[in-house]
Amino acid sequence: MALSREDVLHIAQLARVGLTEEDVLKFQHQLSHILDQFEVLRAIDTEGVPPTNFALPLENVMRDDVVEPSYDVEAILANAPLREGNYFRVRRVLE
């Protein structure tokens, strides 16, 4: 799918990007190539392929139904520049 010069200028306006005439020609070619690649992908038969969220199988490492011991408070606060009891002491952010 070949983009026209006006299409590229419209996209640039939507993105609030200023383009030189050289940029318009370059992006006209590059964006047209990207759209051609989408046409190739659209031609692939994906019937029967289940939808996936991730390309790789992932597992959530946090489970809310299994209670596990936490880190030791002293070990976590050992390198704290300031602490107050079992908490990190930070400077006030709001006035």
C-alpha positions in Angstrom: 0.0 0.0 0.0 1.7 3.2 -1.1 1.1 6.2 1.0 0.8 9.6 -0.7 2.7 12.7 0.3 -0.4 14.1 1.8 -0.9 10.9 4.0 2.7 11.4 5.4 2.1 15.0 6.1 -1.2 14.2 7.8 0.5 11.6 10.0 3.3 14.1 10.8 0.7 16.7 11.8 -1.1 14.2 14.1 2.2 13.3 15.7 3.1 17.0 16.0 6.4 16.4 14.1 7.9 18.8 11.6 9.3 17.2 8.4 11.5 18.5 5.7 10.8 17.5 2.1 13.6 15.0 2.3 12.0 13.5 5.4 8.6 13.3 3.7 10.0 11.2 0.8 12.0 9.0 3.2 9.0 8.3 5.5 6.7 7.9 2.5 8.8 5.0 1.4 9.4 3.5 4.9 5.8 3.7 6.0 4.6 2.2 2.8 7.0 -0.7 3.3 5.7 -1.2 6.8 2.1 -1.3 5.6 3.1 -3.8 2.9 4.5 -6.0 5.6 1.2 -5.9 7.4 -0.5 -7.0 4.2 1.8 -10.0 4.1 0.8 -10.9 7.7 -2.8 -10.4 6.9 -2.6 -13.0 4.1 -1.4 -15.7 6.5 -4.1 -18.2 7.5 -4.5 -18.2 11.2 -7.7 -20.2 11.4 -7.5 -22.7 14.1 -4.6 -21.0 15.9 -5.6 -20.1 19.5 -5.1 -16.5 20.6 -2.2 -16.0 23.0 -1.3 -13.2 25.3 2.5 -13.9 25.1 4.7 -15.7 22.6 6.4 -17.6 25.4 4.7 -19.5 28.2 4.9 -17.4 31.4 3.9 -18.0 34.9 3.0 -15.4 37.6 5.6 -15.7 40.3 3.3 -14.2 42.9 0.4 -16.2 44.2 -2.2 -14.7 46.5 -3.4 -18.1 47.7 0.0 -19.3 49.1 1.5 -17.7 52.1 5.3 -17.6 52.1 7.7 -16.1 54.6 8.8 -12.5 54.0 12.3 -11.1 54.1 13.8 -10.3 57.5 13.1 -6.7 58.4 16.6 -6.1 59.8 18.2 -7.4 56.6 16.0 -5.1 54.4 16.6 -2.0 56.6 20.4 -2.7 57.1 21.4 -0.3 54.3 18.7 2.3 54.8 20.2 5.7 55.2 17.5 6.6 57.7 15.0 4.5 59.5 12.3 4.9 62.1 11.5 1.7 63.8 10.7 -0.9 61.2 10.2 1.7 58.4 12.3 3.7 56.0 12.5 7.3 57.0 12.2 9.7 54.0 12.0 13.4 53.7 8.5 14.9 53.5 7.5 15.3 49.8 4.4 17.5 50.3 4.4 20.9 52.0 
